[in-house]
Amino acid sequence: PLPSYMKKDYEKHLSIVPEEESVCFVHVGKTAGSSVGCALGFRLHCGTDGDGVGGIAVEEDVLLNGGTNETDAAESSRTATPGLLPQYSTHMFHAQIYDCFDRSAYYLFVVRNPLHRLISAYNYDKPRDWERSKNKNPRYYEMTKALYVECGFDTMEDLASNGLSPDGNSSEVCRERAVSSILGTDRFGNHIYYNYQFHLEAVPKGATILVLRTEHLAEDWNAAEKVVSGRENILGEDQAIFPHNNVNSNSDEKAKHLSDESRVLVCEKLCNEIQVYKKILSSAINLNEKQMKQSLE
């Protein structure tokens, strides 16, 4: 089951929906999933920016230590979002927490340009306070230290220029870590590891997929609502229901920067994830061909 800080706020949304009519919210990290989740009525980090420990954030107690960290986010002053989409989005799948019915009518993915998601996830997973990370979650500390500290990959640019480039000066061990971190085959953090491939492979085969693109949230929400209820333009063009929650304070301009050479190197290793991203988009019943092409350019 979902931990208390992620559960649905049933004071503002329906509590009982038949399994075969429910929507499973697939929350892939660093795609604006917390903002969308709050609009759907899940508690998440609503009105907060995490707990100040960088990549640990509030979910780490659950993802690593099995805790039930309750936060003030549960008391945030959200208002109910109009339409049936939030009413029928009763369960969530996030990382290794799968709380959805296998007979769910729809699986609602929030997606973002894979390279942008990767960089954001990489920066978010890095603890802002290493000493606090060590004391609060030793397992997470050791996991992240192997990549960010031992290999000196403070940013994605460092990882690419030293760990992927033929001219880089990293050891063979660190080169292997650089590659496996992007591929998602080894875990050096949570958000970078639990990627599109992980989430898509975990939902039932033949699942009916709805997609919200981070770059077009209101447009895609309106289209998803039309699928679920038949109502058109439920939000208009209003993005106000998607406040920025769980913002990544580690992502300054330097942390986001990738040189042209590094971008090529990273995208080569990200190829499989890009193909999965394309598959999710092409499976979305609420997107038309023009919208899919728009996100693939």
Solvent accessible surface area in square Angstrom, and as a share of the most:
residue,aa,sasa,rsa
1,P,146,0.92
2,L,10,0.05
3,P,12,0.07
4,S,36,0.23
5,Y,2,0.01
6,M,1,0.00
7,K,86,0.36
8,K,6,0.02
9,D,9,0.05
10,Y,98,0.37
11,E,164,0.74
12,K,70,0.30
13,H,14,0.06
14,L,80,0.40
15,S,65,0.42
16,I,151,0.77
17,V,17,0.09
18,P,64,0.40
19,E,64,0.29
20,E,92,0.41
21,E,79,0.35
22,S,1,0.01
23,V,1,0.00
24,C,0,0.00
25,F,0,0.00
26,V,0,0.00
27,H,10,0.04
28,V,0,0.00
29,G,3,0.03
30,K,25,0.10
31,T,0,0.00
32,A,34,0.27
33,G,1,0.01
34,S,8,0.05
35,S,7,0.04
36,V,0,0.00
37,G,0,0.00
38,C,8,0.05
39,A,6,0.05
40,L,0,0.00
41,G,1,0.01
42,F,0,0.00
43,R,57,0.21
44,L,4,0.02
45,H,7,0.03
46,C,2,0.01
47,G,70,0.67
48,T,45,0.26
49,D,83,0.43
50,G,18,0.17
51,D,36,0.19
52,G,31,0.30
53,V,0,0.00
54,G,3,0.03
55,G,0,0.00
56,I,0,0.00
57,A,3,0.02
58,V,11,0.06
59,E,4,0.02
60,E,0,0.00
61,D,27,0.14
62,V,26,0.15
63,L,9,0.05
64,L,11,0.06
65,N,78,0.40
66,G,60,0.57
67,G,27,0.26
68,T,94,0.55
69,N,38,0.20
70,E,130,0.58
71,T,30,0.17
72,D,119,0.62
73,A,1,0.01
74,A,28,0.22
75,E,142,0.64
76,S,24,0.15
77,S,112,0.72
78,R,35,0.13
79,T,120,0.70
80,A,53,0.41
81,T,8,0.04
82,P,65,0.41
83,G,12,0.12
84,L,67,0.33
85,L,0,0.00
86,P,0,0.00
87,Q,36,0.16
88,Y,44,0.17
89,S,0,0.00
90,T,8,0.04
91,H,40,0.18
92,M,0,0.00
93,F,3,0.01
94,H,11,0.05
95,A,2,0.02
96,Q,84,0.37
97,I,19,0.10
98,Y,74,0.28
99,D,34,0.18
100,C,15,0.09
101,F,58,0.24
102,D,102,0.53
103,R,153,0.56
104,S,14,0.09
105,A,29,0.22
106,Y,43,0.16
107,Y,3,0.01
108,L,0,0.00
109,F,0,0.00
110,V,0,0.00
111,V,0,0.00
112,R,62,0.23
113,N,53,0.27
114,P,9,0.05
115,L,13,0.06
116,H,85,0.38
117,R,5,0.02
118,L,5,0.02
119,I,13,0.06
120,S,11,0.07
121,A,0,0.00
122,Y,0,0.00
123,N,2,0.01
124,Y,4,0.02
125,D,0,0.00
126,K,31,0.13
127,P,2,0.01
128,R,89,0.32
129,D,61,0.32
130,W,71,0.25
131,E,112,0.50
132,R,102,0.37
133,S,0,0.00
134,K,96,0.41
135,N,110,0.56
136,K,63,0.27
137,N,1,0.00
138,P,77,0.49
139,R,150,0.55
140,Y,0,0.00
141,Y,30,0.11
142,E,95,0.42
143,M,33,0.15
144,T,0,0.00
145,K,41,0.17
146,A,17,0.13
147,L,1,0.01
148,Y,10,0.04
149,V,78,0.45
150,E,95,0.43
151,C,18,0.11
152,G,42,0.40
153,F,1,0.00
154,D,68,0.35
155,T,10,0.06
156,M,0,0.00
157,E,35,0.16
158,D,40,0.21
159,L,0,0.00
160,A,0,0.00
161,S,41,0.27
162,N,45,0.23
163,G,2,0.02
164,L,20,0.10
165,S,5,0.03
166,P,115,0.73
167,D,129,0.67
168,G,16,0.15
169,N,131,0.67
170,S,21,0.13
171,S,63,0.41
172,E,122,0.55
173,V,81,0.47
174,C,14,0.08
175,R,49,0.18
176,E,115,0.52
177,R,56,0.21
178,A,0,0.00
179,V,43,0.25
180,S,12,0.07
181,S,1,0.00
182,I,5,0.02
183,L,74,0.37
184,G,16,0.15
185,T,91,0.53
186,D,71,0.37
187,R,66,0.24
188,F,19,0.08
189,G,0,0.00
190,N,2,0.01
191,H,9,0.04
192,I,5,0.02
193,Y,57,0.22
194,Y,13,0.05
195,N,11,0.06
196,Y,0,0.00
197,Q,57,0.26
198,F,67,0.28
199,H,0,0.00
200,L,27,0.13
201,E,125,0.56
202,A,50,0.39
203,V,10,0.06
204,P,40,0.25
205,K,205,0.87
206,G,83,0.80
207,A,25,0.19
208,T,50,0.29
209,I,9,0.04
210,L,0,0.00
211,V,0,0.00
212,L,0,0.00
213,R,1,0.00
214,T,37,0.22
215,E,89,0.40
216,H,44,0.19
217,L,11,0.06
218,A,1,0.01
219,E,68,0.30
220,D,0,0.00
221,W,0,0.00
222,N,14,0.07
223,A,26,0.20
224,A,0,0.00
225,E,0,0.00
226,K,101,0.43
227,V,52,0.30
228,V,31,0.18
229,S,36,0.23
230,G,50,0.48
231,R,130,0.47
232,E,121,0.54
233,N,95,0.49
234,I,27,0.13
235,L,18,0.09
236,G,20,0.19
237,E,145,0.65
238,D,67,0.35
239,Q,89,0.40
240,A,80,0.62
241,I,40,0.20
242,F,15,0.06
243,P,69,0.44
244,H,164,0.73
245,N,15,0.08
246,N,10,0.05
247,V,75,0.43
248,N,21,0.11
249,S,73,0.47
250,N,23,0.12
251,S,20,0.13
252,D,85,0.44
253,E,135,0.61
254,K,160,0.68
255,A,6,0.05
256,K,96,0.40
257,H,103,0.46
258,L,10,0.05
259,S,38,0.25
260,D,118,0.61
261,E,106,0.48
262,S,3,0.02
263,R,99,0.36
264,V,89,0.51
265,L,29,0.14
266,V,0,0.00
267,C,42,0.25
268,E,106,0.48
269,K,72,0.30
270,L,3,0.01
271,C,67,0.40
272,N,75,0.38
273,E,11,0.05
274,I,43,0.22
275,Q,90,0.40
276,V,18,0.10
277,Y,9,0.03
278,K,77,0.33
279,K,123,0.52
280,I,0,0.00
281,L,0,0.00
282,S,73,0.47
283,S,47,0.30
284,A,7,0.05
285,I,89,0.45
286,N,11,0.06
287,L,13,0.07
288,N,84,0.43
289,E,109,0.49
290,K,162,0.69
291,Q,23,0.10
292,M,38,0.17
293,K,115,0.49
294,Q,87,0.39
295,S,24,0.15
296,L,74,0.37
297,E,181,0.81
